[in-house]
Amino acid sequence: MQPGPHNIVLSWDDVDRLIDALLPKFRGEFDSLLMVTRGGIIPGGMLAERTGMTILLTAAVDFPALMQAERTSMLAWPTFLQFPADDLLTGRRVLCVDDVWGSGRTMTAVKNRVSAAGGFPETCVLHFNPYRSLFGSTRPDHYADVTEAYVIYPWEIDRGADKILTGTIE
């Protein structure tokens, strides 16, 4: 697949460079790393390996299907299909990792849930798209790059061009 005017295709070397760009942005140590499925699994694993973090958690968040013309559906409440127990989050500094902050809904929901459990979340993504964000000036705490393009990561290449190019993968 070739990059188009509104999408970019990354290599594994590109992802390594993005991880390298994130590492100096972290201040202090985290107690745990919370990977948001599916997009955050690989960058989260890479960050855990590079930082030596050993307490790795996962969260699966689902939003109702969106209708193209209905922007109000972007404000729907999420369903947490999987989320760590509160006692794994309470009083802990948690790095919440996903691949991209597009609308910001997923990371905002995860951050709020960690905060509600008494944790201290910091959000981290490879790419931040401020042009799609629904949260005004709110940004991820840590991000490697800013883009308005649709990013296709190397682990997504085999999912099928129809799903990647139509944006049904988030």
Backbone as a printed PyTorch tensor [residue, N CA C, xyz], in Angstrom:
tensor([[[  0.8470,  -1.1800,   0.0000],
         [  0.0000,   0.0000,   0.0000],
         [  0.8870,   1.2360,   0.0000]],

        [[  0.5400,   2.1970,  -0.7980],
         [  1.3140,   3.4240,  -0.9120],
         [  0.6380,   4.5390,  -0.1070]],

        [[  1.4410,   5.4360,   0.4670],
         [  0.8460,   6.5680,   1.1700],
         [  0.0220,   7.4170,   0.2120]],

        [[ -1.0960,   7.8890,   0.6790],
         [ -1.9320,   8.7860,  -0.1040],
         [ -1.8980,  10.1670,   0.5080]],

        [[ -2.6930,  11.0780,  -0.0160],
         [ -2.6580,  12.4480,   0.4920],
         [ -3.1590,  12.5680,   1.9290]],

        [[ -3.9590,  11.6020,   2.3730],
         [ -4.5120,  11.6940,   3.7210],
         [ -4.1520,  10.4990,   4.5910]],

        [[ -3.1840,   9.6890,   4.1500],
         [ -2.7230,   8.6040,   5.0000],
         [ -1.2250,   8.4340,   4.8320]],

        [[ -0.6080,   7.9010,   5.8870],
         [  0.8160,   7.5880,   5.8360],
         [  0.9930,   6.1550,   6.3260]],

        [[  1.9020,   5.4580,   5.7000],
         [  2.2000,   4.0760,   6.0630],
         [  3.5590,   4.0740,   6.7440]],

        [[  3.6150,   3.5790,   7.9750],
         [  4.8550,   3.5720,   8.7410],
         [  5.5500,   2.2220,   8.6690]],

        [[  6.8560,   2.2590,   8.7830],
         [  7.6710,   1.0460,   8.8870],
         [  7.9640,   0.7940,  10.3660]],

        [[  8.5380,  -0.3610,  10.6480],
         [  8.9520,  -0.6610,  12.0220],
         [ 10.0380,   0.3130,  12.4720]],

        [[ 10.9170,   0.7200,  11.5600],
         [ 11.9480,   1.7070,  11.9040],
         [ 11.3120,   3.0410,  12.2850]],

        [[ 10.2430,   3.4230,  11.5900],
         [  9.5230,   4.6540,  11.9340],
         [  8.9680,   4.5640,  13.3560]],

        [[  8.4120,   3.4100,  13.6940],
         [  7.8430,   3.2320,  15.0360],
         [  8.9530,   3.2900,  16.0840]],

        [[ 10.0890,   2.6830,  15.8060],
         [ 11.2330,   2.7610,  16.7230],
         [ 11.6290,   4.2190,  16.9730]],

        [[ 11.6490,   5.0220,  15.9260],
         [ 12.0000,   6.4370,  16.0750],
         [ 10.9560,   7.1800,  16.9240]],

        [[  9.6950,   6.8210,  16.7660],
         [  8.6440,   7.4540,  17.5710],
         [  8.8050,   7.0840,  19.0520]],

        [[  9.1190,   5.8220,  19.3260],
         [  9.3620,   5.3890,  20.7120],
         [ 10.5570,   6.1560,  21.2770]],

        [[ 11.6170,   6.2790,  20.4870],
         [ 12.7970,   7.0430,  20.9130],
         [ 12.4310,   8.4920,  21.2350]],

        [[ 11.5200,   9.0730,  20.4780],
         [ 11.0970,  10.4580,  20.7090],
         [ 10.2820,  10.5980,  21.9900]],

        [[  9.5630,   9.5490,  22.3710],
         [  8.7350,   9.6050,  23.5800],
         [  9.5510,   9.5010,  24.8660]],

        [[ 10.5380,   8.6510,  24.8840],
         [ 11.2540,   8.3220,  26.1230],
         [ 11.7650,   9.5360,  26.9000]],

        [[ 12.3830,  10.5300,  26.2700],
         [ 12.8700,  11.6730,  27.0500],
         [ 11.7610,  12.5780,  27.5850]],

        [[ 10.5480,  12.3700,  27.1340],
         [  9.4310,  13.2050,  27.5900],
         [  8.8800,  12.7670,  28.9430]],

        [[  9.1640,  11.5360,  29.3460],
         [  8.6660,  11.0320,  30.6200],
         [  9.4840,  11.6230,  31.7620]],

        [[  8.8040,  12.0520,  32.8060],
         [  9.4610,  12.5970,  33.9980],
         [  9.1730,  11.6550,  35.1600]],

        [[ 10.2080,  11.0640,  35.6820],
         [ 10.0400,  10.1390,  36.7970],
         [  9.5930,   8.7760,  36.3110]],

        [[  9.3320,   7.8890,  37.2590],
         [  8.9420,   6.5240,  36.9340],
         [  7.4450,   6.3350,  37.0930]],

        [[  6.9250,   5.4050,  36.3410],
         [  5.5130,   5.0320,  36.4410],
         [  5.4180,   3.7390,  37.2270]],

        [[  4.2950,   3.5700,  37.9330],
         [  4.0660,   2.3360,  38.6800],
         [  3.5670,   1.2240,  37.7740]],

        [[  2.8530,   1.5970,  36.7130],
         [  2.3280,   0.5940,  35.7900],
         [  2.0490,   1.2330,  34.4400]],

        [[  1.8690,   0.3660,  33.4690],
         [  1.5810,   0.7850,  32.1080],
         [  0.2670,   0.1290,  31.7020]],

        [[ -0.6810,   0.9410,  31.2580],
         [ -2.0000,   0.4690,  30.8560],
         [ -2.1190,   0.6080,  29.3400]],

        [[ -2.1580,  -0.5280,  28.6450],
         [ -2.2400,  -0.5380,  27.1830],
         [ -3.7000,  -0.6260,  26.7560]],

        [[ -4.0970,   0.2760,  25.8750],
         [ -5.4600,   0.2850,  25.3590],
         [ -5.4900,  -0.6120,  24.1230]],

        [[ -6.3620,  -1.6190,  24.1550],
         [ -6.4380,  -2.5480,  23.0240],
         [ -7.1750,  -1.8870,  21.8710]],

        [[ -6.8380,  -2.2300,  20.6980],
         [ -5.7440,  -3.0310,  20.2280],
         [ -4.5460,  -2.1770,  19.9210]],

        [[ -4.7710,  -0.9220,  19.5620],
         [ -3.6920,  -0.0720,  19.0880],
         [ -2.5590,   0.1620,  20.0570]],

        [[ -2.8130,   0.1080,  21.3480],
         [ -1.7780,   0.3980,  22.3350],
         [ -0.9380,  -0.7900,  22.7490]],

        [[ -1.3060,  -1.9840,  22.2970],
         [ -0.5870,  -3.1850,  22.7340],
         [  0.8730,  -3.1600,  22.2740]],

        [[  1.1200,  -2.9220,  21.0160],
         [  2.5000,  -2.9720,  20.5080],
         [  3.3220,  -1.7810,  21.0050]],

        [[  2.8380,  -0.5330,  20.8720],
         [  3.6600,   0.5550,  21.4240],
         [  3.8350,   0.4280,  22.9400]],

        [[  2.8120,  -0.0490,  23.6330],
         [  2.9340,  -0.2420,  25.0750],
         [  3.9850,  -1.2800,  25.4210]],

        [[  4.0000,  -2.3770,  24.6800],
         [  5.0200,  -3.4010,  24.8990],
         [  6.4130,  -2.8820,  24.6190]],

        [[  6.5390,  -2.0890,  23.5640],
         [  7.8470,  -1.5140,  23.2290],
         [  8.3080,  -0.5420,  24.3090]],

        [[  7.3870,   0.2690,  24.8150],
         [  7.7380,   1.2030,  25.8940],
         [  8.0900,   0.4520,  27.1720]],

        [[  7.3470,  -0.5950,  27.4760],
         [  7.6430,  -1.3870,  28.6760],
         [  9.0340,  -1.9970,  28.5930]],

        [[  9.3740,  -2.5170,  27.4270],
         [ 10.7000,  -3.1090,  27.2260],
         [ 11.8020,  -2.0630,  27.3900]],

        [[ 11.5910,  -0.8980,  26.8120],
         [ 12.6230,   0.1490,  26.8380],
         [ 12.7660,   0.7980,  28.2170]],

        [[ 11.6760,   0.8350,  29.0050],
         [ 11.7310,   1.4960,  30.3140],
         [ 11.9120,   0.5160,  31.4680]],

        [[ 11.7370,  -0.7660,  31.1990],
         [ 11.8490,  -1.7570,  32.2610],
         [ 10.5880,  -1.9100,  33.0990]],

        [[  9.4800,  -1.3180,  32.6630],
         [  8.2230,  -1.4710,  33.4080],
         [  7.7690,  -2.9140,  33.3370]],

        [[  7.3290,  -3.4450,  34.4810],
         [  6.9140,  -4.8470,  34.5340],
         [  5.4520,  -5.0430,  34.8990]],

        [[  4.8010,  -4.0080,  35.4030],
         [  3.3790,  -4.1260,  35.7150],
         [  2.6100,  -3.5850,  34.5160]],

        [[  2.1290,  -4.5270,  33.6890],
         [  1.4590,  -4.1930,  32.4410],
         [ -0.0010,  -4.5900,  32.5340]],

        [[ -0.8720,  -3.6470,  32.2380],
         [ -2.3120,  -3.8420,  32.3240],
         [ -2.9340,  -3.5500,  30.9640]],

        [[ -4.1560,  -4.0420,  30.7420],
         [ -4.8510,  -3.7530,  29.4880],
         [ -6.2510,  -3.2300,  29.7560]],

        [[ -6.7150,  -2.4260,  28.8210],
         [ -8.0810,  -1.9040,  28.8420],
         [ -8.6610,  -2.0540,  27.4420]],

        [[ -9.8990,  -2.5170,  27.3820],
         [-10.6210,  -2.6070,  26.1130],
         [-11.8520,  -1.7150,  26.2300]],

        [[-11.9530,  -0.7690,  25.3060],
         [-13.0210,   0.2210,  25.3430],
         [-13.7860,   0.1400,  24.0330]],

        [[-15.1110,   0.1690,  24.1280],
         [-15.9380,   0.1220,  22.9290],
         [-16.9220,   1.2820,  22.9600]],

        [[-17.0560,   1.9280,  21.8270],
         [-18.0470,   2.9840,  21.6690],
         [-19.1050,   2.4930,  20.6910]],

        [[-20.3500,   2.9470,  20.8460],
         [-21.3790,   2.5520,  19.8820],
         [-20.9610,   2.9280,  18.4700]],

        [[-21.4310,   2.1560,  17.4970],
         [-21.1210,   2.4340,  16.0890],
         [-21.5520,   3.8530,  15.7460]],

        [[-20.7400,   4.5070,  14.9500],
         [-21.0130,   5.8950,  14.5850],
         [-21.7340,   5.9740,  13.2530]],

        [[-22.6750,   6.8600,  13.1810],
         [-23.3260,   7.1750,  11.9180],
         [-22.5440,   8.3370,  11.3170]],

        [[-22.2330,   8.2740,  10.0390],
         [-21.4200,   9.3020,   9.3960],
         [-21.9660,  10.7140,   9.6280]],

        [[-23.2620,  10.8930,   9.5470],
         [-23.8320,  12.2350,   9.6280],
         [-24.1160,  12.6870,  11.0560]],

        [[-23.9920,  11.7870,  12.0190],
         [-24.3800,  12.1270,  13.3870],
         [-23.1850,  12.4330,  14.2630]],

        [[-22.8100,  13.6890,  14.3700],
         [-21.6920,  14.0880,  15.2310],
         [-22.0620,  13.8700,  16.6900]],

        [[-23.3470,  13.9290,  17.0520],
         [-23.7480,  13.7180,  18.4330],
         [-23.4180,  12.3130,  18.9060]],

        [[-23.3350,  11.3480,  17.9890],
         [-22.9880,   9.9910,  18.4070],
         [-21.5420,   9.9170,  18.8830]],

        [[-20.7320,  10.9230,  18.5640],
         [-19.3540,  10.9640,  19.0440],
         [-19.3100,  11.1890,  20.5550]],

        [[-20.4060,  11.6310,  21.1350],
         [-20.4530,  11.9120,  22.5660],
         [-21.0370,  10.7580,  23.3690]],

        [[-21.2360,   9.6130,  22.7420],
         [-21.8230,   8.4560,  23.4120],
         [-20.9050,   7.9390,  24.5230]],

        [[-21.5080,   7.3230,  25.5410],
         [-20.7480,   6.7370,  26.6450],
         [-20.0850,   5.4520,  26.1840]],

        [[-18.8680,   5.2140,  26.6390],
         [-18.1710,   3.9790,  26.2580],
         [-18.6010,   2.8000,  27.1160]],

        [[-18.3470,   1.6260,  26.5840],
         [-18.4710,   0.3890,  27.3550],
         [-17.0490,  -0.1060,  27.5820]],

        [[-16.7190,  -0.3870,  28.8230],
         [-15.4030,  -0.9320,  29.1410],
         [-15.5320,  -2.4520,  29.1340]],

        [[-15.0270,  -3.0700,  28.0850],
         [-15.1090,  -4.5190,  27.9450],
         [-14.1320,  -5.2130,  28.8750]],

        [[-13.0400,  -4.5390,  29.1660],
         [-12.0160,  -5.0450,  30.0760],
         [-11.3380,  -3.8330,  30.6980]],

        [[-11.0970,  -3.8860,  31.9990],
         [-10.4060,  -2.7890,  32.6690],
         [ -9.8260,  -3.3140,  33.9730]],

        [[ -8.6360,  -2.8520,  34.3530],
         [ -8.0330,  -3.3370,  35.6030],
         [ -8.8980,  -2.9920,  36.8160]],

        [[ -8.8110,  -3.8330,  37.8140],
         [ -9.5150,  -3.5840,  39.0760],
         [ -8.9610,  -2.3150,  39.7240]],

        [[ -9.8160,  -1.6160,  40.4470],
         [ -9.4220,  -0.3580,  41.0820],
         [ -8.1710,  -0.5050,  41.9440]],

        [[ -8.0320,  -1.6240,  42.6690],
         [ -6.8870,  -1.7750,  43.5660],
         [ -5.5490,  -1.8490,  42.8140]],

        [[ -5.5850,  -2.0880,  41.5120],
         [ -4.3650,  -2.0710,  40.7040],
         [ -4.0030,  -0.6570,  40.2380]],

        [[ -4.9270,   0.2870,  40.4780],
         [ -4.7440,   1.6570,  40.0040],
         [ -4.6350,   2.6730,  41.1380]],

        [[ -5.3010,   2.4300,  42.2360],
         [ -5.3840,   3.3730,  43.3420],
         [ -3.9980,   3.7680,  43.8460]],

        [[ -3.7660,   5.0800,  43.8780],
         [ -2.5130,   5.6110,  44.4000],
         [ -1.3050,   5.4030,  43.5070]],

        [[ -1.5270,   4.9420,  42.2850],
         [ -0.4150,   4.6300,  41.3860],
         [ -0.3540,   5.5840,  40.2110]],

        [[  0.8630,   5.8610,  39.7820],
         [  1.1020,   6.6550,  38.5830],
         [  1.0540,   5.6930,  37.3990]],

        [[  0.0820,   5.8990,  36.5050],
         [ -0.2150,   4.9600,  35.4320],
         [  0.0090,   5.6260,  34.0760]],

        [[  0.8510,   5.0010,  33.2480],
         [  1.0460,   5.4760,  31.8780],
         [  0.0450,   4.7530,  30.9860]],

        [[ -0.9110,   5.4930,  30.4260],
         [ -1.9590,   4.9430,  29.5740],
         [ -1.5270,   5.1150,  28.1160]],

        [[ -1.3630,   3.9950,  27.3970],
         [ -0.7600,   4.0240,  26.0630],
         [ -1.7320,   3.5510,  24.9900]],

        [[ -1.7910,   4.3190,  23.9000],
         [ -2.5190,   3.9280,  22.6960],
         [ -1.6830,   4.3680,  21.5000]],

        [[ -2.0740,   3.9640,  20.3070],
         [ -1.2870,   4.3360,  19.1400],
         [ -1.5470,   5.7730,  18.7020]],

        [[ -2.8020,   6.1920,  18.7110],
         [ -3.1350,   7.5130,  18.1780],
         [ -4.2460,   8.1720,  18.9970]],

        [[ -4.1730,   9.4770,  19.1180],
         [ -5.2510,  10.2920,  19.6790],
         [ -5.8990,  10.9650,  18.4990]],

        [[ -7.0320,  10.4140,  18.0570],
         [ -7.7910,  11.0120,  16.9690],
         [ -8.8420,  11.9210,  17.5780]],

        [[-10.0220,  11.3750,  17.8110],
         [-11.0730,  12.1550,  18.4570],
         [-10.7390,  12.4100,  19.9240]],

        [[ -9.9460,  11.5220,  20.5140],
         [ -9.5930,  11.6480,  21.9310],
         [-10.5550,  10.9400,  22.8680]],

        [[-11.6310,  10.3800,  22.3070],
         [-12.6430,   9.7450,  23.1580],
         [-12.0870,   8.5890,  23.9760]],

        [[-11.3360,   7.7070,  23.3310],
         [-10.8680,   6.5110,  24.0220],
         [ -9.9180,   6.8760,  25.1530]],

        [[ -8.9070,   7.6820,  24.8730],
         [ -7.9350,   8.0160,  25.9140],
         [ -8.5530,   8.8530,  27.0250]],

        [[ -9.4790,   9.7230,  26.6870],
         [-10.1500,  10.5120,  27.7200],
         [-10.9700,   9.6060,  28.6330]],

        [[-11.6650,   8.6390,  28.0450],
         [-12.4480,   7.6920,  28.8520],
         [-11.5390,   6.8700,  29.7610]],

        [[-10.4180,   6.4030,  29.2270],
         [ -9.4740,   5.6030,  30.0260],
         [ -8.8840,   6.4540,  31.1460]],

        [[ -8.4410,   7.6500,  30.8100],
         [ -7.8520,   8.5380,  31.8200],
         [ -8.8540,   8.8270,  32.9430]],

        [[-10.0910,   9.1250,  32.5800],
         [-11.1150,   9.4140,  33.5900],
         [-11.3990,   8.2060,  34.4720]],

        [[-11.3910,   7.0220,  33.8860],
         [-11.6530,   5.7970,  34.6650],
         [-10.5050,   5.5280,  35.6410]],

        [[ -9.2520,   5.7370,  35.2080],
         [ -8.1080,   5.5630,  36.1080],
         [ -8.1870,   6.5850,  37.2390]],

        [[ -8.5020,   7.8330,  36.9150],
         [ -8.6420,   8.8760,  37.9370],
         [ -9.7470,   8.5310,  38.9320]],

        [[-10.8690,   8.0340,  38.4300],
         [-11.9910,   7.6640,  39.2980],
         [-11.6080,   6.5400,  40.2590]],

        [[-10.6590,   5.7090,  39.8570],
         [-10.1930,   4.6090,  40.7200],
         [ -9.1390,   5.0890,  41.7190]],

        [[ -8.7750,   6.3690,  41.6540],
         [ -7.7800,   6.9070,  42.5750],
         [ -6.3610,   6.8430,  42.0500]],

        [[ -6.2170,   6.5740,  40.7360],
         [ -4.8890,   6.5470,  40.1240],
         [ -4.5070,   7.8980,  39.5700]],

        [[ -3.2720,   7.9920,  39.1310],
         [ -2.7320,   9.2270,  38.5680],
         [ -2.3000,   8.9470,  37.1260]],

        [[ -3.2580,   9.0620,  36.1840],
         [ -2.9690,   8.6890,  34.8050],
         [ -2.2280,   9.7770,  34.0320]],

        [[ -1.3660,   9.3280,  33.1260],
         [ -0.7680,  10.1850,  32.1170],
         [ -0.9810,   9.4810,  30.7900]],

        [[ -1.4490,  10.2290,  29.7980],
         [ -1.7500,   9.6330,  28.4990],
         [ -0.5430,   9.7260,  27.5720]],

        [[ -0.3970,   8.6980,  26.7390],
         [  0.7500,   8.6100,  25.8440],
         [  0.3180,   7.9690,  24.5230]],

        [[  0.6110,   8.6350,  23.4170],
         [  0.3000,   8.1040,  22.0890],
         [  1.4760,   8.3500,  21.1550]],

        [[  1.5280,   7.5750,  20.1020],
         [  2.5380,   7.8140,  19.0800],
         [  2.1840,   9.0580,  18.2740]],

        [[  0.9030,   9.1920,  17.9020],
         [  0.4600,  10.3180,  17.0740],
         [ -0.7220,  11.0450,  17.7090]],

        [[ -0.6590,  12.3510,  17.6460],
         [ -1.7350,  13.2160,  18.1100],
         [ -2.2770,  13.9720,  16.9100]],

        [[ -3.6040,  13.9070,  16.7140],
         [ -4.2660,  14.6220,  15.6370],
         [ -5.1470,  15.7110,  16.2520]],

        [[ -4.6190,  16.9230,  16.4130],
         [ -5.4020,  17.9860,  17.0520],
         [ -6.5880,  18.4390,  16.2120]],

        [[ -6.5740,  18.1260,  14.9310],
         [ -7.6280,  18.5580,  14.0210],
         [ -8.8950,  17.7260,  14.1770]],

        [[ -8.7750,  16.5030,  14.7040],
         [ -9.9330,  15.6280,  14.9110],
         [-10.3960,  15.6070,  16.3610]],

        [[ -9.5810,  16.1160,  17.2700],
         [ -9.8770,  16.0050,  18.6910],
         [-11.1820,  16.7050,  19.0440]],

        [[-11.9680,  16.0300,  19.8590],
         [-13.2480,  16.5860,  20.3220],
         [-13.1000,  17.3610,  21.6330]],

        [[-11.8630,  17.4710,  22.1380],
         [-11.6630,  17.9960,  23.4780],
         [-10.9010,  19.3160,  23.4980]],

        [[-11.1470,  20.1520,  22.5030],
         [-10.5710,  21.4970,  22.4730],
         [ -9.0670,  21.4980,  22.5920]],

        [[ -8.5740,  22.1960,  23.5920],
         [ -7.1270,  22.3270,  23.7680],
         [ -6.5150,  21.1720,  24.5640]],

        [[ -7.3430,  20.2180,  24.9950],
         [ -6.8210,  19.0580,  25.7220],
         [ -5.9710,  18.2170,  24.7820]],

        [[ -4.8020,  17.8340,  25.2740],
         [ -3.8510,  17.0510,  24.4860],
         [ -3.4200,  15.8380,  25.2920]],

        [[ -2.8350,  14.8630,  24.6220],
         [ -2.2230,  13.7790,  25.3850],
         [ -1.0610,  14.3570,  26.2030]],

        [[ -0.7680,  13.7450,  27.3320],
         [  0.3580,  14.2090,  28.1450],
         [  1.6840,  14.0080,  27.4180]],

        [[  1.7760,  12.9150,  26.6640],
         [  3.0000,  12.5870,  25.9240],
         [  2.6160,  12.1200,  24.5270]],

        [[  3.2600,  12.6670,  23.5230],
         [  3.0560,  12.1980,  22.1470],
         [  4.3370,  12.4140,  21.3670]],

        [[  4.5500,  11.5330,  20.4020],
         [  5.7890,  11.5750,  19.6330],
         [  5.6850,  12.4970,  18.4280]],

        [[  4.4950,  12.5870,  17.8210],
         [  4.3620,  13.3560,  16.5920],
         [  2.9350,  13.8830,  16.4600]],

        [[  2.7900,  14.9500,  15.6970],
         [  1.4900,  15.5460,  15.3900],
         [  1.2300,  15.3290,  13.9070]],

        [[  0.0180,  14.9180,  13.5790],
         [ -0.3220,  14.7170,  12.1720],
         [ -1.8230,  14.8760,  11.9760]],

        [[ -2.2040,  15.2530,  10.7700],
         [ -3.6180,  15.2270,  10.4110],
         [ -3.9020,  14.0560,   9.4780]],

        [[ -2.8680,  13.3110,   9.1230],
         [ -3.0120,  12.1500,   8.2380],
         [ -3.5720,  10.9640,   9.0070]],

        [[ -4.1640,  10.0490,   8.2680],
         [ -4.5680,   8.7770,   8.8440],
         [ -3.3250,   7.8870,   8.8420]],

        [[ -2.8960,   7.4280,  10.0090],
         [ -1.6500,   6.6800,  10.1480],
         [ -1.9330,   5.1810,  10.0740]],

        [[ -1.1630,   4.5070,   9.2370],
         [ -1.2610,   3.0520,   9.1120],
         [  0.0350,   2.4840,   9.6790]],

        [[ -0.0910,   1.7960,  10.8050],
         [  1.0660,   1.2360,  11.5060],
         [  1.4430,  -0.1110,  10.8980]],

        [[  2.6860,  -0.5460,  11.0670],
         [  3.1160,  -1.7990,  10.4340],
         [  2.3180,  -3.0140,  10.8840]],

        [[  1.7850,  -3.0040,  12.0840],
         [  0.9920,  -4.1320,  12.5620],
         [ -0.4240,  -4.1250,  11.9940]],

        [[ -0.8090,  -3.0860,  11.2530],
         [ -2.1350,  -3.0140,  10.6410],
         [ -2.1430,  -3.3910,   9.1650]],

        [[ -1.0120,  -3.5290,   8.5670],
         [ -0.9170,  -3.7230,   7.1210],
         [ -1.7440,  -4.9160,   6.6410]],

        [[ -1.7380,  -6.0190,   7.3630],
         [ -2.4350,  -7.2300,   6.9230],
         [ -3.9160,  -7.2730,   7.3000]],

        [[ -4.4420,  -6.2020,   7.8700],
         [ -5.8600,  -6.2090,   8.2490],
         [ -6.7780,  -6.0020,   7.0680]],

        [[ -6.2320,  -5.5520,   5.9730],
         [ -7.0540,  -5.3380,   4.7800],
         [ -7.1640,  -3.8750,   4.4360]],

        [[ -6.8420,  -3.5580,   3.2160],
         [ -6.8540,  -2.1650,   2.7700],
         [ -8.2420,  -1.5450,   2.8710]],

        [[ -9.2950,  -2.3410,   2.6820],
         [-10.6440,  -1.7910,   2.7410],
         [-10.9370,  -1.2310,   4.1260]],

        [[-10.5100,  -1.9230,   5.1830],
         [-10.7600,  -1.4330,   6.5380],
         [ -9.8430,  -0.2740,   6.8840]],

        [[ -8.5870,  -0.3460,   6.4590],
         [ -7.6420,   0.7120,   6.7750],
         [ -8.0210,   2.0030,   6.0760]],

        [[ -8.3050,   1.9510,   4.7990],
         [ -8.5620,   3.1610,   4.0360],
         [ -9.9150,   3.7710,   4.3150]],

        [[-10.8730,   2.9980,   4.8080],
         [-12.1720,   3.5800,   5.1440],
         [-12.2040,   4.0930,   6.5670]],

        [[-11.1200,   3.8390,   7.3100],
         [-11.0520,   4.3630,   8.6650],
         [-11.8600,   3.5910,   9.6770]],

        [[-12.2220,   2.3360,   9.3750],
         [-12.9960,   1.5670,  10.3390],
         [-12.1170,   0.9740,  11.4330]],

        [[-10.8110,   1.0960,  11.2900],
         [ -9.8970,   0.6700,  12.3470],
         [ -9.5790,   1.9090,  13.1690]],

        [[ -9.7780,   1.8400,  14.4880],
         [ -9.4420,   2.9930,  15.3500],
         [ -8.6080,   2.5290,  16.4900]]])
